[in-house]
Amino acid sequence: MRMLIGGQEVEGERAIPVLNPFDGSEIDTVPAATEEQVDSALSTAVEGARVMERMSRFDRAEILARASRMVGDRIEELALTIASEVGKTIREARGEISRTVQTLAVSAEEARRLAGEVVPFDGAPTGKDRFGFYIRVPVGVIVAITPFNFPVNLAAHKIAPAFAAGNAVILKPATVTPLTDIAFGKILYEAGLPPEALSVITGGGSTVGDRLVTSPIPRMVTFTGSVEIGKAIMSRAGLKKTAMELGSNSAVIVTERCDVEAAAERSARAAYAVAGQVCISVQRVLVEETVLDRFLEAAAEVTASVQLGDQLLEETDVGPMIEEREAERAESWIEEARSMGASLVAGGGREGSLLEPTILTGVPDEAKVWKDEAFAPLIAVRPFGTLDEAIDEVNRSRYGLQAGIYTDRLDDALRAAREIRCGGVMVNDVPTFRVDLMPYGGEKESGLGREGPKFAVEEMTEIRVVGIRVKS
């Protein structure tokens, strides 16, 4: 496949292979963009921003709504490409495309709602003969850098609100999973998006990504990925707006006042979805000590029933990790925890890029599977005595994206919502829950800003005040 610059399909100086994570077979190749091609995309985006800013809200909304319908008509085709390049199961891939349909549709609605407010100038002593308001205007050119795990929906979360707000976008997808994003870009063109408004550039982060980030042309960089890369981007971006959706180490609290077996099943399945490679995967589980055995028994039963294997088979529940080296890393983290005294309740084995869904107990604070982001199909389970202890343990992480609590006590649920320092608290559900219209983002090292079309549009616009002096 070729990358897209201003509506044109473009070759690069060399080809980058895109591999199936399950068996390592080559699916296709994409070009590695040169510096000159990146600069061409940037200059094209400047003109695209002018075109988008002049476009009416109605026309922007119509393009996004049309794109939503077109994506919905091609679910199976796009899902097959996602499953092949990402390694998520075909059922998970269909779910991602269905969510993309919603993200585009909601963004279309937000394009029509984009508005400002009246400013009460006469509330100040020098403003009695003034009338005014503010409007929201597009920032201009936006660089969007997306990860491998949800290539299309996370791209949609960046570019659809950007278009709704009247911006142009240069999208740099993950090097290992660019195919569906190129197909998505073509759909947006077909839906009527001005070609200057979107480029999809393929290549490495240290070359293509760095040149995009450091250029003075973009007004904003929106990134989803690791904390380390997010920090590097912010240090090199200069005077730009940034939206950072970074890592997590998501925890769920399971109290004795809940359906423990249901909480165990939901936690295990949320931990293993997309082979655990989700920012809000369940990783740490804090279980009230009185029901710990019940939780572990139920979670182990679910784990034993999981079908691990080829992601393209309908019966597969958990597919491969994105690369064999990532599965090897996760396996080494499990072995490190065991060497430090942790016990293996289930799983732990590996074959190539397939890592068995894993349950650990007795994991010490210093173990990577407890303190860092595992990004693998595993959970570390620990008992707690009081809710204060559980909340303190959740907050001890340097991350703060989402958390969950299972309880039938309203006061405990509200305490958790007030006291857990993260971007979202899910009551009687796992932190992995997300709908695409909600505000989504984190605290601490989990990032800055919020996604969700309404909230992303706010991030992707500037406020411009208009003051009018009224003659008396």
C-alpha positions as CSV (number, residue, x, y, z in Angstrom):
1,M,0.0,0.0,0.0
2,R,1.1,3.6,-0.6
3,M,0.9,6.4,1.9
4,L,-1.5,9.4,1.3
5,I,-0.3,13.0,0.9
6,G,-3.1,15.4,0.1
7,G,-5.2,12.8,-1.6
8,Q,-2.4,11.3,-3.7
9,E,-1.0,7.8,-3.2
10,V,2.7,8.1,-2.8
11,E,5.7,5.7,-2.8
12,G,8.7,6.1,-0.5
13,E,12.4,5.5,-0.8
14,R,12.1,2.0,0.8
15,A,9.4,-0.5,1.8
16,I,8.5,-1.4,5.4
17,P,6.9,-4.9,5.7
18,V,3.7,-5.3,7.7
19,L,3.6,-8.7,9.4
20,N,0.8,-10.9,10.8
21,P,1.7,-11.2,14.5
22,F,0.4,-14.8,14.7
23,D,2.8,-16.4,12.2
24,G,5.1,-13.6,11.1
25,S,3.9,-13.8,7.5
26,E,4.0,-10.6,5.4
27,I,0.6,-9.0,4.8
28,D,1.8,-6.1,2.7
29,T,4.4,-3.3,2.7
30,V,4.1,0.5,3.2
31,P,6.6,3.2,2.2
32,A,9.1,4.9,4.6
33,A,8.5,8.6,4.1
34,T,11.5,10.8,3.3
35,E,12.0,14.2,5.0
36,E,11.0,15.8,1.7
37,Q,7.7,13.9,1.7
38,V,7.0,14.9,5.3
39,D,7.6,18.5,4.4
40,S,5.3,18.1,1.5
41,A,2.6,16.8,3.7
42,L,3.1,19.8,6.1
43,S,2.8,22.4,3.4
44,T,-0.2,20.6,1.9
45,A,-1.8,20.7,5.4
46,V,-1.4,24.5,5.6
47,E,-3.7,24.8,2.5
48,G,-6.0,22.1,3.9
49,A,-6.5,24.1,7.1
50,R,-7.5,27.2,5.1
51,V,-10.0,25.1,3.1
52,M,-11.5,23.4,6.3
53,E,-11.8,26.7,8.2
54,R,-13.9,28.2,5.4
55,M,-16.1,25.1,5.1
56,S,-19.5,25.4,6.8
57,R,-20.3,23.4,9.9
58,F,-23.1,21.7,8.0
59,D,-20.7,20.5,5.3
60,R,-18.2,19.2,7.8
61,A,-20.9,17.3,9.6
62,E,-22.2,15.8,6.3
63,I,-18.7,14.5,5.4
64,L,-18.3,12.9,8.8
65,A,-21.8,11.4,8.7
66,R,-21.2,10.0,5.2
67,A,-17.9,8.5,6.3
68,S,-19.6,6.9,9.3
69,R,-22.1,5.2,6.9
70,M,-19.3,4.1,4.5
71,V,-17.2,2.6,7.3
72,G,-20.4,0.8,8.5
73,D,-20.8,-0.7,5.0
74,R,-17.3,-2.1,5.1
75,I,-17.1,-3.6,8.6
76,E,-16.0,-7.1,7.5
77,E,-13.3,-5.9,5.0
78,L,-11.8,-3.4,7.5
79,A,-12.1,-5.9,10.4
80,L,-10.1,-8.5,8.5
81,T,-7.3,-6.0,7.9
82,I,-7.2,-5.0,11.5
83,A,-7.2,-8.5,12.8
84,S,-4.4,-9.5,10.4
85,E,-2.0,-6.6,11.2
86,V,-2.8,-6.1,15.0
87,G,-3.4,-9.7,16.1
88,K,-6.7,-8.9,17.9
89,T,-9.4,-11.5,17.2
90,I,-11.7,-11.1,14.3
91,R,-14.6,-10.5,16.7
92,E,-12.6,-7.8,18.6
93,A,-11.8,-6.2,15.2
94,R,-15.5,-6.0,14.2
95,G,-16.1,-4.4,17.5
96,E,-13.5,-1.7,16.8
97,I,-15.0,-0.9,13.4
98,S,-18.5,-0.6,15.0
99,R,-17.1,1.8,17.5
100,T,-15.4,3.8,14.7
101,V,-18.8,4.2,13.1
102,Q,-20.1,5.7,16.4
103,T,-17.0,8.0,16.8
104,L,-17.6,9.4,13.3
105,A,-21.3,9.9,13.9
106,V,-20.9,11.7,17.2
107,S,-18.2,13.9,15.7
108,A,-20.6,14.9,12.9
109,E,-23.0,16.0,15.6
110,E,-20.4,18.0,17.3
111,A,-19.5,19.8,14.1
112,R,-23.0,21.3,14.1
113,R,-22.8,22.2,17.8
114,L,-19.5,24.1,17.7
115,A,-20.3,27.5,19.3
116,G,-19.2,30.1,21.7
117,E,-20.9,32.3,24.4
118,V,-21.9,35.8,25.1
119,V,-19.3,37.7,27.2
120,P,-20.9,40.1,29.7
121,F,-18.6,43.1,29.1
122,D,-20.9,45.3,31.1
123,G,-20.2,43.3,34.2
124,A,-16.9,45.2,34.4
125,P,-16.9,49.0,35.3
126,T,-15.3,49.9,32.0
127,G,-17.6,47.8,29.9
128,K,-21.0,49.4,30.2
129,D,-21.1,50.4,26.6
130,R,-19.7,47.1,25.3
131,F,-21.3,44.0,23.9
132,G,-19.4,40.9,23.0
133,F,-19.0,37.2,22.6
134,Y,-16.4,34.6,21.9
135,I,-16.2,32.1,19.1
136,R,-14.3,28.9,18.8
137,V,-11.9,28.8,15.8
138,P,-9.8,25.9,14.5
139,V,-6.1,25.7,15.7
140,G,-5.0,24.9,12.1
141,V,-2.7,22.0,11.4
142,I,-2.8,19.0,13.8
143,V,-0.4,16.1,13.9
144,A,-2.0,12.9,15.1
145,I,0.2,10.0,16.2
146,T,-1.6,6.7,16.9
147,P,-0.7,3.3,18.5
148,F,-1.1,-0.2,17.1
149,N,-3.8,-1.6,19.4
150,F,-6.9,0.3,18.0
151,P,-5.5,1.7,14.8
152,V,-8.8,2.9,13.3
153,N,-10.9,4.0,16.2
154,L,-8.1,5.9,18.0
155,A,-7.3,7.6,14.6
156,A,-11.0,8.5,14.4
157,H,-10.9,9.9,17.9
158,K,-8.2,12.3,16.7
159,I,-9.0,13.2,13.2
160,A,-12.9,13.2,13.2
161,P,-13.1,15.9,16.0
162,A,-10.3,17.8,14.3
163,F,-12.3,17.9,11.0
164,A,-15.5,18.8,13.0
165,A,-13.6,21.8,14.4
166,G,-12.3,22.8,10.9
167,N,-8.7,21.7,11.1
168,A,-6.3,19.8,8.8
169,V,-4.6,16.6,10.0
170,I,-1.4,14.7,9.3
171,L,-1.9,11.2,10.7
172,K,1.2,9.1,11.5
173,P,0.0,5.5,12.3
174,A,2.0,3.0,14.2
175,T,4.7,1.6,11.9
176,V,3.6,-2.0,12.6
177,T,-0.2,-1.4,11.9
178,P,-0.6,1.2,9.1
179,L,-2.8,-0.7,6.6
180,T,-6.2,0.0,8.0
181,D,-5.4,3.7,8.6
182,I,-4.5,4.1,4.9
183,A,-7.8,2.4,4.0
184,F,-9.6,4.7,6.4
185,G,-8.0,7.7,4.9
186,K,-9.3,6.7,1.4
187,I,-12.8,6.3,2.8
188,L,-12.6,9.9,4.2
189,Y,-11.6,11.2,0.8
190,E,-14.5,9.2,-0.8
191,A,-16.8,10.8,1.7
192,G,-16.0,14.2,0.4
193,L,-13.1,15.4,2.6
194,P,-11.0,17.9,0.8
195,P,-7.8,16.0,-0.1
196,E,-5.5,18.8,1.3
197,A,-7.1,18.3,4.7
198,L,-5.6,14.8,5.4
199,S,-2.3,13.0,4.8
200,V,-1.4,9.6,6.2
201,I,2.3,9.3,6.5
202,T,4.1,6.0,7.2
203,G,7.5,5.5,8.7
204,G,9.4,5.4,11.9
205,G,8.7,7.6,14.9
206,S,12.3,8.8,15.3
207,T,12.4,10.0,11.7
208,V,8.9,10.8,10.4
209,G,7.3,11.4,13.8
210,D,10.1,13.6,15.1
211,R,10.1,15.8,11.9
212,L,6.3,16.3,12.2
213,V,6.5,17.1,16.0
214,T,9.4,19.6,15.7
215,S,8.1,21.5,12.7
216,P,6.8,25.0,13.4
217,I,3.8,24.4,11.1
218,P,1.5,22.3,13.3
219,R,-0.3,24.1,16.1
220,M,-1.2,20.9,18.0
221,V,0.1,17.3,18.5
222,T,-2.3,14.6,19.7
223,F,-0.6,11.4,20.7
224,T,-1.6,8.0,22.2
225,G,1.3,5.7,23.3
226,S,3.9,5.2,26.0
227,V,4.8,7.7,28.8
228,E,8.4,7.8,27.6
229,I,7.5,8.8,24.0
230,G,4.9,11.2,25.2
231,K,7.4,13.0,27.4
232,A,9.9,13.1,24.5
233,I,7.2,14.6,22.2
234,M,6.4,17.3,24.8
235,S,10.1,18.1,25.2
236,R,10.6,18.6,21.5
237,A,7.3,20.0,20.3
238,G,7.9,23.6,21.3
239,L,5.1,26.1,21.6
240,K,2.2,23.8,20.6
241,K,-1.0,22.5,22.2
242,T,-0.6,18.8,23.2
243,A,-3.1,16.1,24.0
244,M,-1.4,13.0,25.6
245,E,-3.2,9.7,26.2
246,L,-0.4,7.7,27.8
247,G,0.0,4.5,29.8
248,S,-1.8,3.0,32.7
249,N,-1.7,0.3,35.3
250,S,-5.5,0.0,35.8
251,A,-6.8,-1.4,39.1
252,V,-10.2,-2.8,40.1
253,I,-11.4,-3.1,43.7
254,V,-13.7,-6.0,44.5
255,T,-15.4,-5.8,47.8
256,E,-17.3,-8.6,49.6
257,R,-20.5,-6.6,49.0
258,C,-20.9,-7.6,45.3
259,D,-21.4,-10.5,42.9
260,V,-17.9,-11.8,43.3
261,E,-18.1,-14.4,40.6
262,A,-19.4,-11.9,38.1
263,A,-16.7,-9.4,39.0
264,A,-14.1,-12.2,38.6
265,E,-15.3,-13.1,35.1
266,R,-15.5,-9.5,33.9
267,S,-12.1,-8.7,35.3
268,A,-10.4,-11.7,33.7
269,R,-12.0,-11.1,30.3
270,A,-11.1,-7.4,30.4
271,A,-7.5,-8.3,31.3
272,Y,-7.2,-10.6,28.3
273,A,-9.0,-8.6,25.6
274,V,-6.7,-7.7,22.7
275,A,-4.1,-9.9,24.5
276,G,-4.0,-7.3,27.3
277,Q,-2.7,-4.6,25.0
278,V,-5.2,-1.9,26.0
279,C,-4.4,1.2,28.0
280,I,-7.2,0.5,30.4
281,S,-6.8,-3.3,30.6
282,V,-7.4,-4.7,34.1
283,Q,-3.9,-5.4,35.6
284,R,-4.1,-5.0,39.3
285,V,-7.0,-6.5,41.2
286,L,-7.6,-5.7,44.9
287,V,-10.0,-8.2,46.5
288,E,-11.4,-8.0,50.0
289,E,-9.7,-10.8,51.9
290,T,-12.9,-12.4,52.9
291,V,-13.8,-13.3,49.3
292,L,-10.3,-13.7,47.9
293,D,-10.6,-17.5,47.4
294,R,-13.9,-17.2,45.7
295,F,-12.6,-14.6,43.3
296,L,-9.5,-16.6,42.4
297,E,-11.5,-19.8,41.8
298,A,-13.9,-18.0,39.5
299,A,-11.2,-16.1,37.6
300,A,-9.2,-19.3,37.2
301,E,-12.2,-21.0,35.7
302,V,-12.7,-18.3,33.2
303,T,-9.0,-18.3,32.3
304,A,-9.1,-22.1,31.7
305,S,-11.9,-21.7,29.2
306,V,-10.2,-19.1,27.1
307,Q,-9.3,-20.2,23.5
308,L,-5.8,-18.9,22.6
309,G,-4.7,-19.0,19.0
310,D,-5.1,-17.7,15.4
311,Q,-6.9,-14.4,15.6
312,L,-8.7,-15.0,12.3
313,L,-10.6,-18.0,13.6
314,E,-14.1,-17.2,15.0
315,E,-13.6,-19.4,18.0
316,T,-10.4,-17.6,19.2
317,D,-10.8,-15.5,22.4
318,V,-7.3,-14.3,22.7
319,G,-4.9,-13.8,19.8
320,P,-1.1,-13.1,19.7
321,M,0.7,-10.1,21.1
322,I,1.8,-7.6,18.5
323,E,5.4,-9.0,18.3
324,E,7.1,-12.1,19.7
325,R,9.6,-9.8,21.5
326,E,6.7,-8.3,23.4
327,A,5.5,-11.7,24.5
328,E,9.0,-12.5,25.6
329,R,9.2,-9.3,27.6
330,A,5.9,-10.1,29.3
331,E,7.0,-13.6,30.0
332,S,10.1,-12.3,31.7
333,W,8.1,-10.0,33.9
334,I,6.0,-13.0,35.0
335,E,9.2,-14.9,35.8
336,E,10.6,-11.9,37.7
337,A,7.5,-11.7,39.9
338,R,7.7,-15.5,40.6
339,S,11.4,-15.2,41.5
340,M,10.3,-12.5,44.0
341,G,7.8,-14.7,45.7
342,A,4.7,-14.4,43.6
343,S,2.5,-17.5,43.0
344,L,1.1,-18.6,39.6
345,V,-2.6,-19.4,39.7
346,A,-3.1,-19.9,36.0
347,G,-1.3,-19.5,32.7
348,G,2.3,-18.2,32.4
349,G,3.3,-20.2,29.3
350,R,4.3,-18.8,26.0
351,E,4.6,-20.1,22.4
352,G,6.0,-17.6,20.0
353,S,3.9,-14.4,20.2
354,L,1.1,-16.3,22.1
355,L,1.2,-15.7,25.8
356,E,-1.2,-17.7,28.0
357,P,-3.7,-15.5,30.0
358,T,-2.1,-15.4,33.4
359,I,-3.2,-14.9,37.1
360,L,-0.6,-14.1,39.7
361,T,-1.0,-13.6,43.5
362,G,1.5,-12.5,46.1
363,V,3.2,-10.0,43.8
364,P,5.4,-7.6,45.6
365,D,5.3,-3.9,45.1
366,E,8.7,-3.9,43.4
367,A,7.7,-6.4,40.6
368,K,7.2,-4.9,37.2
369,V,3.8,-6.6,36.8
370,W,2.6,-4.6,39.8
371,K,4.2,-1.2,39.4
372,D,4.6,-0.8,35.6
373,E,2.3,-1.2,32.6
374,A,2.3,-4.9,31.6
375,F,0.4,-4.5,28.3
376,A,-0.1,-8.2,28.3
377,P,-2.9,-10.7,29.2
378,L,-2.3,-11.0,32.9
379,I,-3.7,-9.9,36.3
380,A,-2.0,-9.6,39.6
381,V,-4.4,-10.2,42.5
382,R,-3.9,-8.9,46.1
383,P,-6.1,-9.0,49.2
384,F,-7.1,-5.9,51.2
385,G,-8.6,-5.4,54.6
386,T,-10.3,-2.0,54.5
387,L,-11.5,0.2,51.7
388,D,-9.0,2.9,52.8
389,E,-6.2,0.4,52.2
390,A,-7.5,-0.5,48.7
391,I,-7.9,3.1,47.6
392,D,-4.4,4.0,48.9
393,E,-3.0,1.1,46.9
394,V,-4.8,2.1,43.7
395,N,-3.4,5.7,44.2
396,R,0.2,4.5,44.8
397,S,0.6,4.0,41.0
398,R,2.3,6.7,39.0
399,Y,-0.5,6.2,36.5
400,G,-4.1,7.4,36.7
401,L,-6.2,6.6,33.7
402,Q,-9.2,4.6,34.9
403,A,-10.2,2.4,37.8
404,G,-13.1,0.3,38.8
405,I,-14.9,-0.8,42.0
406,Y,-17.5,-3.5,42.7
407,T,-19.8,-2.8,45.6
408,D,-23.4,-2.6,46.5
409,R,-22.7,0.2,49.0
410,L,-23.4,3.7,47.5
411,D,-21.2,5.4,50.0
412,D,-18.3,3.2,49.2
413,A,-18.8,3.8,45.4
414,L,-18.9,7.6,45.9
415,R,-15.8,7.5,48.2
416,A,-13.9,5.7,45.5
417,A,-15.1,8.2,42.8
418,R,-14.0,11.1,45.0
419,E,-10.7,9.7,46.2
420,I,-9.2,7.6,43.4
421,R,-6.9,9.9,41.5
422,C,-7.6,9.0,37.9
423,G,-9.6,10.2,34.9
424,G,-12.5,7.8,35.3
425,V,-14.0,5.5,38.0
426,M,-16.3,2.7,36.8
427,V,-18.7,1.5,39.5
428,N,-19.7,-2.1,39.3
429,D,-17.6,-2.5,36.2
430,V,-14.0,-2.7,35.2
431,P,-11.7,0.2,34.2
432,T,-11.7,-1.2,30.7
433,F,-15.2,0.1,30.0
434,R,-15.4,3.1,27.6
435,V,-18.0,4.5,25.3
436,D,-16.8,6.8,22.6
437,L,-18.8,9.9,23.5
438,M,-17.5,10.2,27.1
439,P,-14.6,12.3,28.2
440,Y,-11.6,10.0,28.3
441,G,-8.1,10.8,29.6
442,G,-5.9,10.5,32.6
443,E,-4.1,12.1,35.5
444,K,-0.5,11.9,36.6
445,E,1.6,10.0,34.1
446,S,-1.4,8.8,32.2
447,G,-1.6,12.0,30.2
448,L,-3.1,15.4,29.6
449,G,-6.3,16.5,28.0
450,R,-9.5,14.5,27.1
451,E,-10.7,12.6,24.1
452,G,-14.3,12.0,23.2
453,P,-15.6,14.1,20.3
454,K,-17.1,16.9,22.3
455,F,-14.1,17.3,24.5
456,A,-11.6,16.8,21.7
457,V,-13.2,19.6,19.7
458,E,-12.6,21.9,22.7
459,E,-9.0,20.9,22.8
460,M,-8.6,21.4,19.0
461,T,-10.0,25.0,18.9
462,E,-8.9,28.4,20.1
463,I,-11.2,31.0,21.8
464,R,-11.4,34.3,20.0
465,V,-13.1,37.2,21.7
466,V,-15.2,39.7,19.8
467,G,-15.9,43.0,21.6
468,I,-18.2,45.6,20.1
469,R,-18.5,49.2,21.4
470,V,-22.1,50.3,21.2
471,K,-22.6,54.0,20.6
472,S,-24.9,55.6,23.2
